[in-house]
Amino acid sequence: MITSDESVVRVEGPWTHRSVHARGTRFHVVEAGEGPLVLLLHGFPQFWWSWRHQLVSLPAAGYRAVAVDLRGYGASDKPPRGYDLPALAADAAGLIRALGETGAVVVGHDWGGLLAWTMAVLDPKVVRRLVPVSAPHPLRLRSAMVADPFGQLRASSHALGFQLPLLPERRLTADGSARVGRLLRGWAGPEGLGEEAVRTYREAFRIPNVSHCALEYHRWFARSQVRPDGMRYARRMRAEIDRPTLHVHGALDSRFLPRTAQGSGRYVVAPYRWRLIEGAGHFPHEERPEAFDAELIGWLADPEPDR
């Protein structure tokens, strides 16, 4: 199997690459601009580069944008443990403090969105505003997997296959990570991500240990449902979220269905805004960046966002 090295994720652009240590882990971060901190958390099977458009638009609007390779991805450390949502949320909270800030606007896509929801409950002081993208509240996702077997459960069938040992890693990295490309194309809307972007993500997924670490996220979420740690997490996540929330979803998302995400507002007691990006699939910030940025930056500029 041909592997890649971490240099493939150090893509050049109008931003700066550096390493930041938090909670004993080294994180690769990419930052641009000055002003209030906006922390950008990517999803599966991607890396910080999924926020390349926002690393231009947010600084232009007066914000300090920081995109990070999550634990196990890209050029960040790949330790054997720590892929549960509470630990990942603690990573992100520690990263905000390591960046010299007491709080940030937290924008998370897919798995980054699930951990952003988790941060807003477990460490709300570091979350000034919350922006989940293509990510239902974790309890909404849990309940939809049971209540909507022909909808959300079927849409999540790939994750059930990820529970096997070793074989899923081999399948994801075989033939130049061809299956990563199929997942990205299948989850995107009709305009897609573009073949250059798909090739970039496929190459980054061939960095040693990335496939295993990325699958550990899915394995914890599935297996913890009936374990004490997962039950404790679910109980804690019932808490009300008192941070202004912009919830953005692609209207054509086939990974996390819009109807799964739409009920997430019941967990938010602060101003909550739900926005569908028409024509976009699972990656609205990449598929329709102009529409996404208009929603995000307009909402950030509103001192009193509506409910």
ABEGO torsion letter per residue (X at the ends): XBBBBAAAABBBEBBBBBBBBBGGBBBBBBBBEBEBBBBBBBBOBBBAAAAAAAAAAAAAAGBBBBBBBBBGBEABBBBABGABAAAAAAAAAAAAAAAGBABBBBBBBEAAAAAAAAAAAABAAABABBBBBGBBBAAAAAAAAAABAABAAAAAAAAAAAABBGAAAAAAABGGGAAAAAAAAAABBAAEAEAAAAAAAAAAAABBGAAAAAAAAAAAAAAAAABAAAAAAAAAAABBBABBBBBBBBAABAABBAAAAAAAAAABABBBBBBBBBGBBABAAAABAAAAAAAAAAAAABABBBX
